[in-house]
Amino acid sequence: MNMNPVVHFEMPYEDRARMADFYTKTFGWKAQMMGPEMGEYAVVHTGETNFS
C-alpha cells in the first residue's frame, strides 16, 4: 500500500538554524533557508515527492 506523503506543514521556531539542524540530524530532512524577501522562511524537504 502506498501512503501519501506530507507535503506541507508549518512549525514555529525561535532559532531557525537550530530548528533546521535538529530536523536534519534527527530525520535527515533537508532545509532551504529563504531570505527576507520570502519572510525568512525555512523550507524543509521531508522526502521525495512524485506528483504525476
N, CA, C and O atoms as a MOPAC input file, in Angstrom:
PM7 MOZYME 1SCF
protein

 N      0.83900 1    -1.16700 1     0.00000 1
 C      0.00000 1     0.00000 1     0.00000 1
 C      0.89300 1     1.24100 1     0.00000 1
 O      1.79200 1     1.35700 1     0.83300 1
 N      0.65300 1     2.15800 1    -0.92000 1
 C      1.37400 1     3.42600 1    -0.96000 1
 C      0.66200 1     4.44100 1    -0.09000 1
 O     -0.56200 1     4.56700 1    -0.12900 1
 N      1.44300 1     5.16200 1     0.69400 1
 C      0.87200 1     6.21300 1     1.53500 1
 C      1.20900 1     7.56400 1     0.93000 1
 O      2.27400 1     7.73900 1     0.33700 1
 N      0.31200 1     8.50800 1     1.07900 1
 C      0.55900 1     9.85700 1     0.60100 1
 C      1.50500 1    10.57300 1     1.55600 1
 O      1.29600 1    10.54900 1     2.76900 1
 N      2.54700 1    11.21000 1     1.01800 1
 C      3.48600 1    11.91200 1     1.88400 1
 C      2.91700 1    13.24800 1     2.35600 1
 O      2.06100 1    13.84200 1     1.70100 1
 N      3.40300 1    13.69800 1     3.48700 1
 C      3.08400 1    15.04800 1     3.94600 1
 C      3.84200 1    16.00500 1     3.03600 1
 O      5.04900 1    15.85500 1     2.84500 1
 N      3.14900 1    16.97800 1     2.47800 1
 C      3.81500 1    17.90000 1     1.56100 1
 C      3.89200 1    19.32400 1     2.09200 1
 O      4.63000 1    20.14400 1     1.54600 1
 N      3.14300 1    19.63300 1     3.14500 1
 C      3.21400 1    20.98600 1     3.70200 1
 C      2.71600 1    21.00100 1     5.13200 1
 O      1.64000 1    20.48300 1     5.43100 1
 N      3.49900 1    21.59200 1     6.00600 1
 C      3.05600 1    21.90000 1     7.35500 1
 C      3.94000 1    23.01400 1     7.87400 1
 O      5.03700 1    23.23200 1     7.36200 1
 N      3.47100 1    23.71400 1     8.88000 1
 C      4.22200 1    24.83400 1     9.42600 1
 C      4.52700 1    24.59400 1    10.89100 1
 O      3.69900 1    24.07900 1    11.64200 1
 N      5.74100 1    24.98100 1    11.28200 1
 C      6.16600 1    24.84900 1    12.67000 1
 C      6.77100 1    26.17300 1    13.11800 1
 O      7.56700 1    26.75900 1    12.38400 1
 N      6.41400 1    26.65500 1    14.29700 1
 C      7.05700 1    27.87000 1    14.79100 1
 C      8.46900 1    27.56000 1    15.29400 1
 O      8.76700 1    26.42800 1    15.67600 1
 N      9.32000 1    28.56600 1    15.29000 1
 C     10.66600 1    28.40300 1    15.82000 1
 C     11.18600 1    29.74600 1    16.30900 1
 O     10.76100 1    30.80200 1    15.84100 1
 N     12.10000 1    29.68900 1    17.24400 1
 C     12.77800 1    30.89800 1    17.71700 1
 C     14.14000 1    31.04500 1    17.04700 1
 O     14.59500 1    32.16100 1    16.79600 1
 N     14.78500 1    29.92500 1    16.75800 1
 C     16.11500 1    29.92200 1    16.14800 1
 C     16.05100 1    29.03300 1    14.90600 1
 O     16.07900 1    27.80600 1    15.00600 1
 N     15.96700 1    29.65100 1    13.76700 1
 C     15.76800 1    28.93200 1    12.50600 1
 C     16.89400 1    27.95400 1    12.21500 1
 O     16.63300 1    26.82600 1    11.79600 1
 N     18.13600 1    28.35800 1    12.42600 1
 C     19.27900 1    27.47400 1    12.16200 1
 C     19.26600 1    26.26700 1    13.09600 1
 O     19.56900 1    25.14900 1    12.68000 1
 N     18.91800 1    26.49700 1    14.35300 1
 C     18.85000 1    25.39100 1    15.32400 1
 C     17.75400 1    24.41100 1    14.94300 1
 O     17.95200 1    23.19800 1    15.01800 1
 N     16.58900 1    24.92800 1    14.53100 1
 C     15.48900 1    24.06900 1    14.10400 1
 C     15.89900 1    23.22600 1    12.90200 1
 O     15.67300 1    22.01600 1    12.88000 1
 N     16.50300 1    23.86400 1    11.90400 1
 C     16.91500 1    23.14900 1    10.70500 1
 C     17.96200 1    22.08800 1    11.02300 1
 O     17.90200 1    20.97500 1    10.50000 1
 N     18.91400 1    22.42900 1    11.87300 1
 C     19.95200 1    21.47600 1    12.26200 1
 C     19.35500 1    20.27200 1    12.97600 1
 O     19.74400 1    19.13500 1    12.70900 1
 N     18.41400 1    20.51400 1    13.88100 1
 C     17.78100 1    19.42400 1    14.61400 1
 C     17.07700 1    18.44600 1    13.67400 1
 O     17.29400 1    17.23700 1    13.76300 1
 N     16.23600 1    18.96200 1    12.77500 1
 C     15.47200 1    18.07500 1    11.90100 1
 C     16.34900 1    17.41100 1    10.84500 1
 O     16.04700 1    16.30400 1    10.39900 1
 N     17.41900 1    18.06700 1    10.44400 1
 C     18.35600 1    17.43500 1     9.51400 1
 C     19.04800 1    16.25300 1    10.19300 1
 O     19.13500 1    15.16700 1     9.62100 1
 N     19.53600 1    16.46900 1    11.40500 1
 C     20.23700 1    15.40100 1    12.13300 1
 C     19.29300 1    14.29500 1    12.58400 1
 O     19.66100 1    13.12000 1    12.56000 1
 N     18.09300 1    14.65200 1    12.99000 1
 C     17.16200 1    13.66900 1    13.53600 1
 C     16.48300 1    12.83400 1    12.46100 1
 O     16.38200 1    11.61500 1    12.59500 1
 N     16.01300 1    13.48200 1    11.39300 1
 C     15.22600 1    12.78300 1    10.37200 1
 C     15.86700 1    12.75900 1     8.99100 1
 O     15.34800 1    12.11100 1     8.08200 1
 N     16.98500 1    13.45300 1     8.82200 1
 C     17.61400 1    13.50500 1     7.50400 1
 C     16.92100 1    14.44700 1     6.54100 1
 O     17.16700 1    14.38900 1     5.33600 1
 N     16.04700 1    15.32700 1     7.05800 1
 C     15.36200 1    16.30100 1     6.21400 1
 C     16.36100 1    17.34300 1     5.73900 1
 O     17.37500 1    17.57700 1     6.39500 1
 N     16.08400 1    17.96400 1     4.61300 1
 C     16.94400 1    19.00000 1     4.03900 1
 C     16.24700 1    20.35600 1     4.14900 1
 O     15.09700 1    20.50400 1     3.73600 1
 N     16.94700 1    21.33700 1     4.70700 1
 C     16.37200 1    22.66700 1     4.88500 1
 C     16.94100 1    23.64000 1     3.86400 1
 O     18.13200 1    23.61500 1     3.55500 1
 N     16.07800 1    24.48500 1     3.35300 1
 C     16.46900 1    25.56000 1     2.44800 1
 C     16.05500 1    26.86600 1     3.12100 1
 O     14.86800 1    27.11000 1     3.33800 1
 N     17.03400 1    27.69800 1     3.44700 1
 C     16.75500 1    28.95700 1     4.13000 1
 C     16.40000 1    30.03800 1     3.12200 1
 O     17.17000 1    30.32700 1     2.20600 1
 N     15.23600 1    30.62700 1     3.29900 1
 C     14.78000 1    31.69400 1     2.42400 1
 C     15.19800 1    33.04000 1     3.01800 1
 O     15.39900 1    33.15300 1     4.22700 1
 N     15.32600 1    34.03800 1     2.18400 1
 C     15.77200 1    35.35500 1     2.60700 1
 C     14.63000 1    36.24600 1     3.07400 1
 O     13.48500 1    35.80400 1     3.17100 1
 N     14.94900 1    37.49500 1     3.36000 1
 C     13.94200 1    38.43100 1     3.87000 1
 C     12.80900 1    38.68100 1     2.88100 1
 O     11.68500 1    38.97300 1     3.29100 1
 N     13.08800 1    38.57100 1     1.58900 1
 C     12.03100 1    38.76000 1     0.58900 1
 C     10.96800 1    37.66200 1     0.65400 1
 O      9.87000 1    37.81900 1     0.11900 1
 N     11.30300 1    36.54900 1     1.31200 1
 C     10.37100 1    35.43300 1     1.48000 1
 C     10.01000 1    35.23100 1     2.94900 1
 O      9.56400 1    34.15200 1     3.33900 1
 N     10.20100 1    36.25700 1     3.75500 1
 C      9.79200 1    36.20000 1     5.15300 1
 C     10.68500 1    35.37800 1     6.05800 1
 O     10.26100 1    34.96100 1     7.13600 1
 N     11.92300 1    35.14000 1     5.63200 1
 C     12.87400 1    34.36200 1     6.43800 1
 C     12.37500 1    32.93900 1     6.73100 1
 O     12.72100 1    32.35100 1     7.75600 1
 N     11.56800 1    32.40100 1     5.82700 1
 C     11.06800 1    31.03700 1     5.99600 1
 C     12.19400 1    30.02700 1     5.85700 1
 O     13.21000 1    30.28800 1     5.21200 1
 N     12.00000 1    28.89500 1     6.45900 1
 C     12.85800 1    27.73700 1     6.22600 1
 C     11.97300 1    26.68900 1     5.56300 1
 O     11.02500 1    26.19300 1     6.17200 1
 N     12.28000 1    26.35900 1     4.33200 1
 C     11.54700 1    25.33000 1     3.60600 1
 C     12.27400 1    24.01800 1     3.86100 1
 O     13.46700 1    23.89700 1     3.58000 1
 N     11.55700 1    23.04300 1     4.39100 1
 C     12.17700 1    21.77200 1     4.74100 1
 C     11.60300 1    20.67100 1     3.85900 1
 O     10.39000 1    20.47200 1     3.79600 1
 N     12.49000 1    19.96900 1     3.18700 1
 C     12.09600 1    18.85200 1     2.31500 1
 C     12.19600 1    17.56800 1     3.13100 1
 O     13.27200 1    17.19500 1     3.59700 1
 N     11.05300 1    16.89700 1     3.29600 1
 C     10.99700 1    15.72000 1     4.15300 1
 C     11.20000 1    14.41800 1     3.39500 1
 O     11.34500 1    13.36300 1     4.01300 1
 N     11.21300 1    14.47100 1     2.08600 1
 C     11.40500 1    13.26900 1     1.29900 1
 C     11.07100 1    13.53600 1    -0.14900 1
 O     10.74300 1    14.65900 1    -0.53100 1
 N     11.15600 1    12.51100 1    -0.93400 1
 C     10.86800 1    12.61800 1    -2.36200 1
 C      9.36600 1    12.76500 1    -2.57500 1
 O      8.56000 1    12.19400 1    -1.84000 1
 N      9.00900 1    13.53500 1    -3.58800 1
 C      7.60600 1    13.64200 1    -3.99400 1
 C      7.49400 1    13.29600 1    -5.46400 1
 O      8.43800 1    13.49100 1    -6.23000 1
 N      6.35700 1    12.78800 1    -5.85100 1
 C      6.10000 1    12.43100 1    -7.22800 1
 C      4.66600 1    12.80800 1    -7.54300 1
 O      3.73900 1    12.05500 1    -7.24600 1
 N      4.48700 1    13.96000 1    -8.13900 1
 C      3.15100 1    14.42100 1    -8.49600 1
 C      2.94700 1    14.21700 1    -9.97100 1
 O      3.31100 1    15.06900 1   -10.78100 1
 N      2.36500 1    13.08600 1   -10.32600 1
 C      2.14100 1    12.82200 1   -11.74900 1
 C      0.67000 1    12.80900 1   -12.06600 1
 O      0.28900 1    12.60200 1   -13.21800 1

